[in-house]
Amino acid sequence: MRRAPASLSNIFRLGIKELWSLLRDPAMLVLIAYTFTLSIYVAATAMPESLHNAAIAIVDNDGSPLSARIASLFYPPHFKVARLVTARQADAGLDAGDYTFVLDIPADFQRDVLAGRAPAVQLNVDATRMSQAFTGNSYIQQMVGNEVTQFVQRSEAIGSTPVGLALRMRFNPNLEQSWFGSLMEIINNVTMLSIILTGAALIREREHGTIEHLLVMPVSPAEIMLAKVWAMGSVVALAALMSLLLIVRGALQVPIEGSLALFMLVTVLHLFATTSMGIFMATLARSMPQFGMLTVLVLLPLQLLSGGSTPRESMPVPVQDIMLAAPTTHFVAAGQAILYRGAGLEVIWPQLLAILAIGLVLFVAALGRFRKTISQMA
């Protein structure tokens, strides 16, 4: 039986070999650099879900104090300052894409409101700008409705309601989309890169014939696998840490509430699971194109159904139960608790145990499949 120090030495040296192979692959290096720098910045800033400088115009056919108050509701950062236009200018502006919203206030609007006739206000929306159109529609309806209600209450000398709702936004007081988008992008990219790097490393060795060289050396399949796991996992972990410090905290000025050391512990456990998954997928694929197609089929549900894009509570119960078998579900839950809410080990230990258990199962399955694959090659 081989001694433990000799086995650890083999794992270390094989891992160094993997790192040298990665350094000689410029395409992978560019992918890693892009994924943890520009990709994070773009995901955080390019397409915010909330309104930002939406262009709005108002056709004021009433010219009353109420219509003037409605026009004054719209200002940055959610909207640009509202422009007063005519109906003809509004139609031309919508056709040209100059305005996303046009609010048409009818004549005698204030008089009809005070008389209780419930006049209609027309809101024209450029629905080709889908994200802003969907969100802004609700914003404008609520803003106009609240302003009309307040105006009527003051005109009829109605007292304020006995109960007031005080809103307190925790962890993200200004509802900044970049705070959420950047951190979730790092979590998603950790999963993606770890699967791609380990799978590509195994397929590259098989295509270049170097796997046969390993088979004649005094190393076991478990040592070969563990070498790929620690080498590729360490690269992704280091890239994620640098991205958190330089891009998220530095360039984007996103505050990180919790312990980076604890988050990196969760990341390392998650990398153990996803690198094992990447090796298992590489044993199923016969070439890099096949591995790429298989990766897409696996990554999409992992990223969309793990709770990073949509809260798990909004998903059907069977989907929630199935996704408990995915390491990304527990990684997202632990990452959000640590980075957003400053949670400690006493809060996220169930996620740690779940990731570790799933990782062990994936490692054993990948090792069995890897042994079967190399036995067919021998």
Secondary structure by P-SEA (a helix, b strand, c coil): cccaaaaaaaaaaaaaaaaaaaaacaaaaaaaaaaacaaaaaaaccccccccbbbbbbbcccccaaaaaaaacccccccccbbbbcaaaaaaaaaaccccbbbbbbcaaaaaaaaccbbbbbbbbcccccaaaaaaaaaaaaaaaaaaaaaaaaaaccccccbbbbbbbcccccccaaaaaaaaaaaaaaaaaaaaaaaaaaaaaaaacaaaaaaaccccaaaaaaaaaaaaaaaaaaaaaaaacccccccccccccccaaaaaaaaaaaaaaaaaaaaaaaaacccaaaaaaaaaaaaaaaaaccccccccccccaaaaaaacccaaaaaaaaaaaaccccccccccaaaaaaaaaaaaaaaaaaaaaaaaaaaaac
